[in-house]
Amino acid sequence: MANLLHKDKTICALSSPPGMGAIALIRLSGKQVFDIIKPSFKKDLSKVPSHTAHFGNFRDNNGNIIDEVLITVFRAPKTFTGEDVLEISCHGSTYIQQQIINQLLQNGAVLAAPGEFTLRAFLNGRMFLSQADAIADLIHSTSEAAH
């Protein structure tokens, strides 16, 4: 569990199912989300209200466009984790997904371990342990009865 506790780090991960699709969702959570997104997204998201979506280009460190994205801003404490959260909706190419995640890591994020967003929600008082267990059970269920 020690590796799950990137306590003071901003974490990121693919939140949509892995693989190719029309749209993919990449989530960031932590104190530095706005600093981490700033080099890659022109608009200053640190100044926008919570629960708003912003369209623009996501760029690498050389200024090259990786993809057109929609970034939704959720401000603490009214988020799943209780922290500032950004959700990046991008085109679902696995190449684009990986390029965006790699850029977020270069900008200072760390890759979230499986279950780390839920762990943060629990540690930040956003859910009870029984709720966290129920989420894990639902994710790992393989039958209709488990739902």
C-alpha positions in Angstrom: 0.0 0.0 0.0 3.0 2.3 0.5 3.3 2.7 -3.3 -0.3 3.9 -3.4 0.4 6.8 -1.2 1.8 9.4 -3.5 0.4 11.6 -0.8 1.6 15.0 -1.9 1.9 14.2 -5.6 -0.6 14.9 -8.3 -1.6 11.7 -9.9 -2.9 10.9 -13.4 -4.3 7.9 -15.2 -6.5 6.8 -18.0 -10.0 6.7 -16.6 -11.8 5.3 -19.6 -11.4 1.6 -20.6 -8.0 0.9 -22.1 -7.8 0.5 -25.9 -9.0 2.4 -28.9 -12.4 4.2 -28.8 -14.0 7.4 -30.0 -13.1 9.4 -26.8 -10.8 8.7 -24.0 -10.8 10.3 -20.5 -7.6 11.0 -18.6 -7.9 12.2 -15.0 -5.5 14.3 -12.8 -6.0 14.8 -9.1 -3.9 16.7 -6.6 -2.6 20.0 -5.4 -0.6 20.7 -8.6 -3.1 20.0 -11.3 -3.1 23.6 -12.6 0.7 23.8 -12.6 1.0 20.5 -14.4 -1.6 21.4 -17.1 -0.2 24.9 -17.7 2.7 24.1 -20.1 0.4 22.0 -22.3 -2.8 24.0 -22.4 -2.9 27.7 -23.4 -5.9 28.8 -21.3 -5.1 29.5 -17.6 -7.4 27.0 -15.9 -6.4 28.1 -12.4 -8.7 31.1 -12.8 -11.8 29.4 -14.1 -14.8 28.3 -12.0 -15.4 24.7 -10.9 -17.5 22.3 -13.0 -16.7 24.1 -16.3 -15.3 22.6 -19.6 -12.7 24.2 -21.8 -11.8 23.4 -25.4 -8.3 23.8 -26.8 -5.1 22.2 -28.0 -3.0 20.0 -25.8 0.7 20.5 -26.6 4.0 18.8 -25.9 7.1 20.7 -24.6 8.1 21.7 -28.1 4.7 23.4 -28.7 3.5 20.6 -31.1 -0.2 19.9 -30.9 -0.9 16.4 -29.6 -4.7 16.6 -29.8 -7.7 18.9 -29.5 -9.1 18.3 -26.1 -11.9 19.3 -23.7 -10.7 19.8 -20.1 -13.2 19.8 -17.3 -12.3 21.5 -14.1 -13.5 20.3 -10.7 -12.3 22.2 -7.6 -11.7 20.8 -4.2 -13.5 19.8 -2.0 -16.5 19.0 -4.3 -14.8 16.2 -6.2 -14.6 12.4 -6.1 -11.2 12.6 -4.4 -11.8 15.8 -2.4 -8.8 17.3 -4.3 -8.6 19.6 -7.4 -9.4 17.4 -10.4 -9.0 17.9 -14.1 -10.5 15.5 -16.7 -9.1 15.6 -20.2 -11.3 14.3 -22.9 -9.3 13.5 -26.0 -9.6 11.4 -29.1 -9.5 7.7 -28.3 -6.4 6.7 -30.2 -4.1 4.7 -27.9 -1.2 6.7 -29.3 -2.8 10.0 -28.4 -3.7 8.7 -24.9 -0.2 7.7 -24.2 1.3 10.9 -25.6 -0.9 13.0 -23.3 -0.1 10.8 -20.3 3.6 10.9 -21.0 3.4 14.7 -21.3 1.6 15.0 -17.9 4.3 12.8 -16.4 7.0 15.1 -17.9 5.1 18.1 -16.4 5.3 16.6 -12.9 2.4 14.2 -12.4 2.9 10.6 -11.3 1.1 7.6 -12.7 -1.7 6.6 -10.3 -1.7 3.0 -9.1 -4.9 1.0 -9.5 -7.4 2.2 -7.0 -5.5 5.3 -6.0 -8.3 7.7 -6.9 -10.6 5.8 -4.6 -8.0 5.5 -1.9 -7.7 9.3 -2.0 -11.4 9.7 -1.7 -11.4 7.5 1.4 -8.4 9.2 3.0 -10.0 12.6 2.3 -13.2 11.6 4.0 -15.2 11.5 0.7 -16.4 8.0 1.3 -16.5 5.2 3.9 -14.4 2.1 3.7 -17.5 0.1 2.8 -18.2 2.3 -0.2 -14.6 1.9 -1.4 -14.9 -1.8 -1.1 -18.2 -1.7 -3.0 -16.5 0.2 -5.8 -13.7 -2.4 -6.0 -16.3 -5.2 -6.0 -18.3 -3.6 -8.8 -15.2 -3.0 -10.9 -14.1 -6.6 -10.6 -17.6 -8.1 -11.0 -18.1 -10.5 -13.9 -21.8 -11.3 -13.5 -25.2 -9.5 -13.6 -25.9 -10.6 -10.0 -22.8 -8.7 -8.8 -24.3 -5.5 -10.1 
